[in-house]
Amino acid sequence: MSIFARVTDIFKSNVNDMLDRMEDPEKMVKQMIIEMEEGLVKSTAALAKAMANEKDLRKQQENAIAQSRAWEEKATVAMKAGNAELAKQALSKKLVFDGQVKQYESMVAQASATVSQLRGQLDTLKMKLDEARMKQATLVARAQTAKTQKEFSSAMSGATSGSLTPCSQSA
């Protein structure tokens, strides 16, 4: 192994060691929670848009159904009046709206599937966010416990060394 490769490896290991010491799990979880909350807001907005889109498509579908029925009624009235040509024109318009109804059916089904998928993803994100918050609480509790233990150990070592010094002087 060349000397430059060894120096590079040593440098990399020192940088990695320094980064490991700088990483604070508590801060990293906190940052992860912030990012997840931002994602939750964006996901909620996307779900709201998808739901509004689905609602609009349903309204358009209902309108096309109503138009189809109206033209069917007009065709029936024209046939009863003995006007076959007018009835034919009304039926052709009814067929146009029937085609639109079928298109809206597929678009509504697709929009509904999208809404369901987004709801599932939103629920999953909420679960992960709750898990991260619990993990954060656990890390905070561990850090507090470690800090308290360290302070207690320092106090005990100070008390032990302080109590030995006066006793050894009197002896």
VOKEVO-544988 format. One record per residue: x, y, z negated of N, C-alpha, C in turn. Coordinates in Angstrom, 2 decimals, decimal comma, always signed. Layout:
N
REC_X_Y_Z_X_Y_Z_X_Y_Z
...
//
This chain:
171
REC_+0,85_-1,18_+0,00_+0,00_+0,00_+0,00_+0,89_+1,23_+0,00
REC_+0,58_+2,15_+0,85_+1,41_+3,35_+0,94_+1,15_+4,27_-0,24
REC_+2,05_+5,16_-0,45_+1,95_+6,09_-1,58_+0,77_+7,04_-1,40
REC_+0,47_+7,42_-0,13_-0,66_+8,32_+0,11_-1,99_+7,63_-0,20
REC_-2,08_+6,35_+0,13_-3,31_+5,60_-0,16_-3,50_+5,50_-1,67
REC_-2,42_+5,27_-2,40_-2,50_+5,18_-3,86_-2,92_+6,52_-4,47
REC_-2,33_+7,60_-3,98_-2,66_+8,93_-4,49_-4,14_+9,23_-4,19
REC_-4,59_+8,85_-3,00_-5,99_+9,07_-2,63_-6,91_+8,28_-3,55
REC_-6,56_+7,01_-3,82_-7,38_+6,19_-4,72_-7,42_+6,77_-6,12
REC_-6,29_+7,25_-6,61_-6,24_+7,85_-7,95_-7,10_+9,11_-7,99
REC_-6,97_+9,93_-6,96_-7,76_+11,15_-6,90_-9,25_+10,83_-6,88
REC_-9,65_+9,88_-6,04_-11,06_+9,49_-5,97_-11,56_+8,96_-7,31
REC_-10,77_+8,14_-7,96_-11,21_+7,58_-9,24_-11,33_+8,67_-10,30
REC_-10,43_+9,63_-10,29_-10,52_+10,74_-11,25_-11,75_+11,60_-10,99
REC_-12,05_+11,87_-9,72_-13,24_+12,65_-9,38_-14,50_+11,90_-9,80
REC_-14,56_+10,60_-9,50_-15,72_+9,80_-9,89_-15,88_+9,76_-11,40
REC_-14,78_+9,62_-12,11_-14,84_+9,59_-13,58_-15,36_+10,93_-14,11
REC_-14,88_+12,03_-13,53_-15,33_+13,35_-13,96_-16,82_+13,52_-13,68
REC_-17,29_+13,07_-12,52_-18,72_+13,17_-12,20_-19,56_+12,32_-13,15
REC_-19,07_+11,13_-13,48_-19,80_+10,27_-14,42_-19,95_+10,94_-15,78
REC_-18,89_+11,62_-16,23_-18,96_+12,30_-17,52_-19,89_+13,51_-17,47
REC_-20,01_+14,13_-16,30_-20,85_+15,31_-16,17_-22,34_+14,94_-16,06
REC_-22,63_+13,72_-15,61_-24,03_+13,30_-15,46_-24,69_+13,21_-16,82
REC_-25,79_+13,87_-16,95_-26,59_+13,82_-18,16_-27,91_+13,14_-17,80
REC_-28,15_+11,92_-18,29_-29,36_+11,20_-17,91_-30,63_+11,99_-18,23
REC_-30,61_+12,70_-19,32_-31,78_+13,48_-19,71_-32,09_+14,57_-18,66
REC_-31,04_+15,26_-18,23_-31,22_+16,31_-17,22_-31,62_+15,72_-15,88
REC_-31,06_+14,57_-15,55_-31,39_+13,94_-14,27_-32,86_+13,51_-14,25
REC_-33,34_+12,95_-15,35_-34,75_+12,55_-15,42_-35,65_+13,78_-15,36
REC_-35,23_+14,85_-16,03_-36,01_+16,09_-16,00_-36,11_+16,62_-14,57
REC_-35,00_+16,61_-13,83_-35,00_+17,05_-12,44_-35,89_+16,14_-11,59
REC_-35,81_+14,85_-11,84_-36,63_+13,89_-11,10_-38,11_+14,17_-11,35
REC_-38,46_+14,50_-12,58_-39,86_+14,80_-12,92_-40,31_+16,07_-12,20
REC_-39,46_+17,07_-12,16_-39,80_+18,32_-11,46_-40,06_+18,03_-9,98
REC_-39,19_+17,23_-9,37_-39,36_+16,90_-7,96_-40,63_+16,08_-7,74
REC_-40,93_+15,17_-8,66_-42,14_+14,37_-8,54_-43,39_+15,23_-8,69
REC_-43,35_+16,20_-9,59_-44,49_+17,10_-9,77_-44,72_+17,93_-8,50
REC_-43,63_+18,38_-7,88_-43,75_+19,12_-6,61_-44,35_+18,21_-5,54
REC_-43,91_+16,97_-5,50_-44,45_+16,00_-4,55_-45,93_+15,73_-4,82
REC_-46,29_+15,71_-6,09_-47,69_+15,49_-6,47_-48,57_+16,63_-5,97
REC_-48,09_+17,85_-6,09_-48,84_+19,01_-5,62_-49,02_+18,92_-4,10
REC_-47,95_+18,60_-3,38_-48,02_+18,49_-1,93_-48,95_+17,34_-1,51
REC_-48,86_+16,24_-2,21_-49,71_+15,08_-1,89_-51,18_+15,39_-2,15
REC_-51,45_+16,10_-3,23_-52,83_+16,48_-3,54_-53,38_+17,40_-2,46
REC_-52,56_+18,33_-1,99_-52,99_+19,24_-0,92_-53,24_+18,45_+0,37
REC_-52,38_+17,49_+0,67_-52,56_+16,68_+1,88_-53,83_+15,85_+1,78
REC_-54,10_+15,32_+0,59_-55,33_+14,54_+0,39_-56,55_+15,43_+0,57
REC_-56,51_+16,64_+0,04_-57,64_+17,57_+0,18_-57,89_+17,89_+1,66
REC_-56,81_+18,10_+2,42_-56,96_+18,38_+3,85_-57,57_+17,18_+4,57
REC_-57,08_+16,00_+4,24_-57,59_+14,79_+4,89_-59,06_+14,57_+4,56
REC_-59,45_+14,85_+3,32_-60,85_+14,70_+2,92_-61,73_+15,72_+3,65
REC_-61,24_+16,94_+3,79_-61,99_+17,97_+4,52_-62,14_+17,58_+5,99
REC_-61,07_+17,04_+6,57_-61,11_+16,59_+7,95_-62,14_+15,46_+8,13
REC_-62,13_+14,52_+7,20_-63,10_+13,42_+7,26_-64,53_+13,96_+7,17
REC_-64,75_+14,91_+6,28_-66,08_+15,49_+6,12_-66,53_+16,20_+7,40
REC_-65,61_+16,95_+8,00_-65,94_+17,65_+9,25_-66,28_+16,65_+10,37
REC_-65,49_+15,58_+10,45_-65,76_+14,58_+11,48_-67,12_+13,91_+11,27
REC_-67,46_+13,66_+10,01_-68,77_+13,07_+9,72_-69,90_+14,02_+10,15
REC_-69,72_+15,31_+9,89_-70,73_+16,29_+10,30_-70,87_+16,31_+11,82
REC_-69,74_+16,29_+12,52_-69,78_+16,29_+13,98_-70,43_+15,01_+14,51
REC_-70,16_+13,90_+13,83_-70,79_+12,63_+14,22_-72,31_+12,71_+14,02
REC_-72,72_+13,24_+12,89_-74,15_+13,37_+12,62_-74,81_+14,30_+13,64
REC_-74,11_+15,36_+14,03_-74,63_+16,28_+15,04_-74,79_+15,55_+16,39
REC_-73,80_+14,76_+16,74_-73,89_+14,01_+18,00_-75,04_+12,99_+17,95
REC_-75,25_+12,36_+16,81_-76,37_+11,42_+16,65_-77,70_+12,17_+16,82
REC_-77,79_+13,34_+16,19_-79,01_+14,14_+16,29_-79,26_+14,57_+17,74
REC_-78,21_+14,98_+18,43_-78,35_+15,37_+19,84_-78,79_+14,20_+20,70
REC_-78,23_+13,03_+20,43_-78,61_+11,83_+21,19_-80,09_+11,52_+20,99
REC_-80,54_+11,60_+19,77_-81,96_+11,34_+19,47_-82,86_+12,39_+20,14
REC_-82,41_+13,64_+20,11_-83,20_+14,71_+20,72_-83,35_+14,48_+22,22
REC_-82,27_+14,09_+22,89_-82,35_+13,84_+24,33_-83,18_+12,59_+24,63
REC_-83,12_+11,63_+23,73_-83,95_+10,43_+23,90_-85,44_+10,81_+23,81
REC_-85,76_+11,66_+22,85_-87,15_+12,12_+22,71_-87,59_+12,92_+23,94
REC_-86,69_+13,76_+24,45_-87,01_+14,53_+25,65_-87,24_+13,62_+26,85
REC_-86,45_+12,55_+26,93_-86,65_+11,59_+28,02_-88,00_+10,90_+27,89
REC_-88,36_+10,57_+26,66_-89,65_+9,92_+26,41_-90,80_+10,85_+26,78
REC_-90,69_+12,09_+26,37_-91,72_+13,08_+26,69_-91,82_+13,26_+28,21
REC_-90,67_+13,33_+28,88_-90,67_+13,52_+30,34_-91,30_+12,32_+31,04
REC_-91,03_+11,11_+30,54_-91,63_+9,90_+31,13_-93,14_+9,91_+30,94
REC_-93,58_+10,31_+29,75_-95,01_+10,36_+29,49_-95,70_+11,40_+30,38
REC_-94,95_+12,47_+30,70_-95,49_+13,52_+31,56_-95,41_+13,12_+33,03
REC_-94,76_+12,00_+33,31_-94,66_+11,52_+34,68_-93,52_+12,13_+35,46
REC_-92,58_+12,77_+34,79_-91,45_+13,41_+35,46_-90,22_+12,50_+35,30
REC_-90,05_+11,58_+36,23_-88,98_+10,59_+36,17_-87,61_+11,24_+36,33
REC_-87,51_+12,24_+37,19_-86,22_+12,91_+37,41_-85,74_+13,61_+36,15
REC_-86,63_+14,30_+35,46_-86,28_+14,97_+34,21_-85,91_+13,95_+33,14
REC_-86,63_+12,84_+33,11_-86,33_+11,78_+32,14_-84,95_+11,20_+32,41
REC_-84,61_+11,05_+33,69_-83,30_+10,52_+34,07_-82,18_+11,46_+33,61
REC_-82,38_+12,74_+33,81_-81,38_+13,73_+33,37_-81,23_+13,72_+31,84
REC_-82,35_+13,61_+31,14_-82,31_+13,57_+29,68_-81,59_+12,32_+29,20
REC_-81,82_+11,20_+29,86_-81,14_+9,95_+29,47_-79,64_+10,02_+29,75
REC_-79,27_+10,69_+30,83_-77,83_+10,82_+31,12_-77,15_+11,68_+30,05
REC_-77,84_+12,71_+29,59_-77,27_+13,54_+28,50_-77,24_+12,75_+27,21
REC_-78,25_+11,90_+26,98_-78,25_+11,05_+25,79_-77,04_+10,12_+25,81
REC_-76,71_+9,58_+26,98_-75,55_+8,69_+27,12_-74,24_+9,42_+26,81
REC_-74,17_+10,68_+27,20_-72,97_+11,48_+26,89_-72,82_+11,59_+25,37
REC_-73,91_+11,90_+24,69_-73,85_+12,04_+23,23_-73,63_+10,69_+22,54
REC_-74,15_+9,61_+23,13_-73,87_+8,27_+22,58_-72,37_+7,96_+22,64
REC_-71,75_+8,38_+23,74_-70,29_+8,21_+23,87_-69,55_+9,00_+22,80
REC_-70,03_+10,21_+22,56_-69,40_+11,03_+21,52_-69,58_+10,39_+20,14
REC_-70,75_+9,81_+19,91_-71,00_+9,15_+18,63_-69,99_+8,03_+18,42
REC_-69,73_+7,25_+19,46_-68,75_+6,15_+19,34_-67,35_+6,69_+19,08
REC_-67,00_+7,78_+19,76_-65,68_+8,38_+19,52_-65,57_+8,87_+18,08
REC_-66,62_+9,52_+17,60_-66,60_+10,01_+16,22_-66,56_+8,85_+15,22
REC_-67,20_+7,74_+15,55_-67,16_+6,58_+14,66_-65,72_+6,12_+14,45
REC_-64,96_+6,03_+15,54_-63,57_+5,59_+15,40_-62,72_+6,64_+14,68
REC_-62,99_+7,93_+14,98_-62,21_+8,99_+14,31_-62,54_+9,04_+12,81
REC_-63,81_+8,84_+12,45_-64,20_+8,85_+11,05_-63,58_+7,65_+10,33
REC_-63,58_+6,50_+11,01_-62,97_+5,31_+10,40_-61,48_+5,53_+10,15
REC_-60,82_+6,14_+11,12_-59,39_+6,42_+10,98_-59,15_+7,44_+9,87
REC_-59,96_+8,48_+9,82_-59,83_+9,50_+8,78_-60,09_+8,91_+7,41
REC_-61,06_+8,03_+7,33_-61,38_+7,38_+6,06_-60,23_+6,49_+5,59
REC_-59,62_+5,79_+6,53_-58,46_+4,95_+6,19_-57,30_+5,82_+5,71
REC_-57,11_+6,96_+6,35_-56,04_+7,89_+5,94_-56,29_+8,40_+4,53
REC_-57,54_+8,76_+4,25_-57,89_+9,26_+2,92_-57,62_+8,17_+1,87
REC_-58,01_+6,95_+2,18_-57,79_+5,84_+1,25_-56,30_+5,62_+1,01
REC_-55,53_+5,68_+2,08_-54,08_+5,49_+1,97_-53,46_+6,60_+1,12
REC_-53,87_+7,84_+1,38_-53,32_+8,96_+0,62_-53,72_+8,88_-0,86
REC_-54,94_+8,44_-1,12_-55,36_+8,27_-2,52_-54,49_+7,23_-3,22
REC_-54,22_+6,13_-2,53_-53,36_+5,10_-3,10_-51,97_+5,62_-3,39
REC_-51,42_+6,37_-2,43_-50,09_+6,94_-2,62_-50,07_+7,95_-3,77
REC_-51,14_+8,72_-3,88_-51,24_+9,71_-4,96_-51,32_+9,00_-6,31
REC_-52,10_+7,93_-6,38_-52,19_+7,17_-7,63_-50,84_+6,57_-8,01
REC_-50,13_+6,05_-7,00_-48,80_+5,48_-7,25_-47,84_+6,56_-7,76
REC_-47,89_+7,71_-7,13_-47,03_+8,81_-7,56_-47,35_+9,25_-8,98
REC_-48,63_+9,29_-9,32_-49,02_+9,66_-10,69_-48,48_+8,63_-11,69
REC_-48,57_+7,35_-11,32_-48,05_+6,30_-12,22_-46,54_+6,46_-12,42
REC_-45,82_+6,70_-11,32_-44,37_+6,87_-11,41_-44,02_+8,11_-12,22
REC_-44,81_+9,16_-12,08_-44,58_+10,38_-12,84_-44,79_+10,12_-14,33
REC_-45,83_+9,39_-14,67_-46,06_+9,03_-16,08_-44,91_+8,20_-16,63
REC_-44,42_+7,25_-15,81_-43,28_+6,43_-16,24_-42,05_+7,29_-16,48
REC_-41,81_+8,24_-15,58_-40,65_+9,12_-15,72_-40,77_+9,98_-16,97
REC_-41,98_+10,44_-17,25_-42,18_+11,24_-18,47_-41,94_+10,41_-19,72
REC_-42,37_+9,15_-19,70_-42,11_+8,27_-20,85_-40,61_+8,02_-20,98
REC_-39,94_+7,83_-19,85_-38,49_+7,61_-19,87_-37,79_+8,85_-20,42
REC_-38,26_+10,03_-20,03_-37,68_+11,27_-20,54_-37,86_+11,35_-22,05
REC_-39,05_+11,02_-22,52_-39,30_+11,07_-23,96_-38,38_+10,09_-24,70
REC_-38,18_+8,92_-24,11_-37,29_+7,93_-24,71_-35,86_+8,44_-24,75
REC_-35,41_+9,03_-23,65_-34,04_+9,56_-23,61_-33,84_+10,69_-24,61
REC_-34,84_+11,55_-24,74_-34,75_+12,65_-25,71_-34,67_+12,09_-27,12
REC_-35,50_+11,09_-27,39_-35,49_+10,48_-28,73_-34,14_+9,81_-29,00
REC_-33,59_+9,12_-28,00_-32,28_+8,48_-28,17_-31,19_+9,53_-28,42
REC_-31,25_+10,61_-27,64_-30,24_+11,66_-27,80_-30,33_+12,28_-29,19
REC_-31,53_+12,51_-29,67_-31,72_+13,08_-31,01_-31,20_+12,10_-32,07
REC_-31,51_+10,83_-31,88_-31,03_+9,82_-32,83_-29,51_+9,76_-32,84
REC_-28,90_+9,78_-31,66_-27,44_+9,75_-31,58_-26,83_+10,99_-32,21
REC_-27,43_+12,14_-31,98_-26,93_+13,39_-32,55_-27,03_+13,35_-34,08
REC_-28,17_+12,87_-34,57_-28,36_+12,77_-36,02_-27,36_+11,80_-36,64
REC_-27,15_+10,66_-35,97_-26,19_+9,68_-36,48_-24,78_+10,26_-36,49
REC_-24,44_+11,00_-35,45_-23,11_+11,61_-35,38_-22,93_+12,63_-36,50
REC_-23,96_+13,46_-36,70_-23,89_+14,45_-37,77_-23,79_+13,77_-39,13
REC_-24,55_+12,70_-39,30_-24,52_+11,97_-40,56_-23,14_+11,35_-40,79
REC_-22,58_+10,76_-39,72_-21,25_+10,15_-39,84_-20,20_+11,21_-40,18
REC_-20,32_+12,38_-39,53_-19,37_+13,46_-39,82_-19,51_+13,93_-41,26
REC_-20,74_+14,05_-41,71_-20,97_+14,49_-43,09_-20,44_+13,45_-44,08
REC_-20,66_+12,19_-43,76_-20,19_+11,12_-44,67_-18,67_+11,04_-44,69
REC_-18,05_+11,19_-43,53_-16,59_+11,13_-43,50_-16,00_+12,34_-44,22
REC_-16,66_+13,49_-44,07_-16,20_+14,68_-44,78_-16,40_+14,54_-46,28
REC_-17,51_+13,95_-46,68_-17,79_+13,77_-48,10_-16,87_+12,72_-48,68
REC_-16,61_+11,68_-47,93_-15,73_+10,61_-48,43_-14,31_+11,12_-48,58
REC_-13,80_+11,83_-47,59_-12,43_+12,33_-47,69_-12,35_+13,43_-48,74
REC_-13,39_+14,22_-48,91_-13,40_+15,29_-49,91_-13,47_+14,72_-51,31
REC_-14,20_+13,62_-51,51_-14,32_+13,05_-52,85_-13,07_+12,29_-53,24
REC_-12,34_+11,77_-52,27_-11,11_+11,04_-52,58_-10,01_+12,00_-52,97
REC_-9,98_+13,15_-52,40_-8,90_+14,09_-52,66_-8,91_+14,56_-54,12
REC_-10,08_+14,97_-54,69_-10,04_+15,40_-56,07_-9,75_+14,24_-57,02
REC_-10,23_+13,04_-56,74_-10,01_+11,90_-57,63_-8,55_+11,52_-57,64
REC_-7,93_+11,57_-56,48_-6,53_+11,16_-56,43_-5,65_+12,21_-57,11
REC_-6,12_+13,46_-57,18_-5,34_+14,48_-57,85_-5,41_+14,29_-59,36
REC_-6,57_+13,85_-59,86_-6,68_+13,70_-61,31_-6,00_+12,43_-61,79
REC_-5,77_+11,49_-60,95_-5,17_+10,23_-61,36_-3,71_+10,28_-61,50
//
